[in-house]
């Protein structure tokens, strides 16, 4: 379970500690580009990025 019913914004705030399959902590980042807010997950250990934290688990 990658966070249950927690929104991407709530995960970005650090409400729950998530770990990737490589053993690093997953953090949510937000970038404002092309007039839109874009959220993505990043593994702190490897630097891998994905749209959802579930993709890094």
Secondary structure as UniProt FT lines:
FT   TURN            4..5
FT   HELIX           8..12
FT   TURN            13..14
FT   STRAND          18..19
FT   TURN            21..22
FT   STRAND          25..33
FT   TURN            34..35
FT   STRAND          36..43
FT   TURN            44..46
FT   STRAND          49..50
FT   HELIX           53..56
//
